[in-house]
Each structure stands twice: as structure tokens, then as C-alpha cells.
Amino acid sequence: MRNLTKDEFRTYCLLFAANADFNITKQEIIAIGAKIDPEDFVRVYNWFEADSDADRVETIMANKVHYIKNEDDKQNLIKELKEVFFADGVFDSVEKSIFFMLKKVL
């Protein structure tokens, strides 16, 4: 589990969404990159890739307490997650399941 800054946490969550179908597309990377500093993106992407699925969920759950302080924080992040999920034009059943899980976790 990693202790993340707020921007790293956002990036990590967005990567989790992009990877929901086990395939991060070019469109998803562009959608994330539009919101995140390139250096932060590369650093967090490398961490994300090195972590197991269980580590990823644990990292999100452990860090949310620092950055999701109220319903507005949660809804803002959910809005960003939706943009990533829809970036490649596909929102399949696996992605929907991960989206609903993230909504509950956050």
C-alpha cells in the first residue's frame, strides 16, 4: 500500500478505471493525461503497473480517507472516473462492475 498525494490518488483512481477491462486504451490515457501533470502520470502509472489488483484496491481504500472528505469530493472524482470509462466509447459489463465497486469504495 502506498501513501499518495491528492493528485497521485486521483491519478491512481483514474488508472484503475481505465484498466477495468484489463486494457488501458490510447483514448483513456489521453483522457487522464488531460487532467494530470505528465510527470505525476508516469510516476503513478509505474506504481500502478507494479501493484497487484489487491494492492490497488487497498491503496485506494487506504488513501480515500485523506482526500474524500465529503459528498462533493466523491462526486467530483466519480465524474472524472465516468469520463475515463467512456473515453474509448465502450462501457461494457466488466467496466460497469468496476465503476459500481469504486462508487461503493469511495
C-alpha positions as CSV (number, residue, x, y, z in Angstrom):
1,M,0.0,0.0,0.0
2,R,1.3,3.4,-0.9
3,N,0.7,6.8,0.7
4,L,-0.4,9.1,-2.1
5,T,-0.7,12.8,-2.5
6,K,-4.1,14.1,-3.7
7,D,-3.0,14.3,-7.3
8,E,-1.4,10.9,-7.1
9,F,-4.6,9.5,-5.6
10,R,-6.7,10.9,-8.4
11,T,-4.3,9.5,-11.0
12,Y,-4.3,6.1,-9.4
13,C,-8.1,6.0,-9.3
14,L,-8.3,7.1,-12.9
15,L,-5.8,4.4,-13.9
16,F,-7.9,1.9,-12.0
17,A,-10.9,2.9,-14.0
18,A,-9.0,2.8,-17.3
19,N,-7.7,-0.7,-16.5
20,A,-11.1,-2.1,-15.6
21,D,-11.3,-4.2,-18.7
22,F,-7.5,-5.0,-18.4
23,N,-6.8,-2.8,-21.4
24,I,-5.8,0.8,-21.0
25,T,-6.6,2.4,-24.4
26,K,-4.9,5.4,-26.0
27,Q,-8.2,7.4,-25.6
28,E,-8.2,6.6,-21.8
29,I,-4.6,7.7,-21.4
30,I,-5.4,11.0,-23.3
31,A,-8.5,11.5,-21.0
32,I,-6.3,11.0,-17.9
33,G,-3.4,13.0,-19.3
34,A,-5.6,16.0,-19.9
35,K,-6.2,16.2,-16.1
36,I,-2.8,15.2,-14.7
37,D,0.7,16.5,-14.7
38,P,2.8,14.3,-17.1
39,E,5.5,13.6,-14.5
40,D,2.8,12.6,-12.0
41,F,1.2,10.4,-14.5
42,V,4.4,8.5,-15.4
43,R,5.3,8.0,-11.8
44,V,1.9,6.8,-10.7
45,Y,1.5,4.7,-13.8
46,N,4.7,2.8,-12.9
47,W,3.5,2.2,-9.4
48,F,0.1,1.1,-10.7
49,E,1.6,-1.4,-13.1
50,A,3.8,-2.8,-10.3
51,D,0.9,-3.3,-7.9
52,S,-1.4,-6.4,-7.8
53,D,-5.1,-6.0,-8.1
54,A,-5.5,-6.5,-4.4
55,D,-2.8,-3.8,-3.7
56,R,-4.6,-1.4,-6.0
57,V,-7.9,-1.7,-4.1
58,E,-6.0,-1.5,-0.8
59,T,-4.2,1.7,-1.9
60,I,-7.5,3.3,-3.0
61,M,-9.3,2.4,0.2
62,A,-6.4,3.5,2.5
63,N,-5.9,6.9,0.7
64,K,-9.6,7.8,0.3
65,V,-9.9,8.8,3.9
66,H,-7.4,11.6,3.2
67,Y,-9.0,13.0,0.0
68,I,-12.7,12.1,0.0
69,K,-13.9,14.3,2.8
70,N,-17.4,14.9,1.7
71,E,-20.0,14.1,-0.9
72,D,-18.7,16.9,-3.3
73,D,-15.2,15.3,-3.2
74,K,-16.7,11.9,-4.0
75,Q,-19.0,13.2,-6.8
76,N,-16.1,15.2,-8.4
77,L,-14.0,12.1,-8.6
78,I,-16.9,9.9,-9.8
79,K,-17.4,12.5,-12.6
80,E,-13.7,12.1,-13.6
81,L,-14.0,8.3,-13.4
82,K,-17.0,8.4,-15.8
83,E,-15.0,10.4,-18.3
84,V,-12.3,7.8,-18.3
85,F,-14.8,4.9,-18.6
86,F,-16.4,6.5,-21.6
87,A,-13.2,7.8,-23.2
88,D,-12.9,4.8,-25.6
89,G,-16.6,4.7,-26.4
90,V,-17.1,1.4,-24.7
91,F,-18.7,0.8,-21.2
92,D,-19.0,-3.0,-21.0
93,S,-20.3,-5.1,-18.1
94,V,-16.9,-5.5,-16.6
95,E,-16.3,-1.8,-16.6
96,K,-19.8,-1.2,-15.1
97,S,-19.0,-3.7,-12.3
98,I,-15.7,-1.9,-11.5
99,F,-17.5,1.5,-11.7
100,F,-20.1,0.4,-9.1
101,M,-17.4,-1.1,-6.9
102,L,-15.5,2.2,-7.0
103,K,-18.6,4.2,-6.1
104,K,-19.1,2.0,-3.1
105,V,-15.4,2.1,-2.0
106,L,-15.2,5.8,-2.3
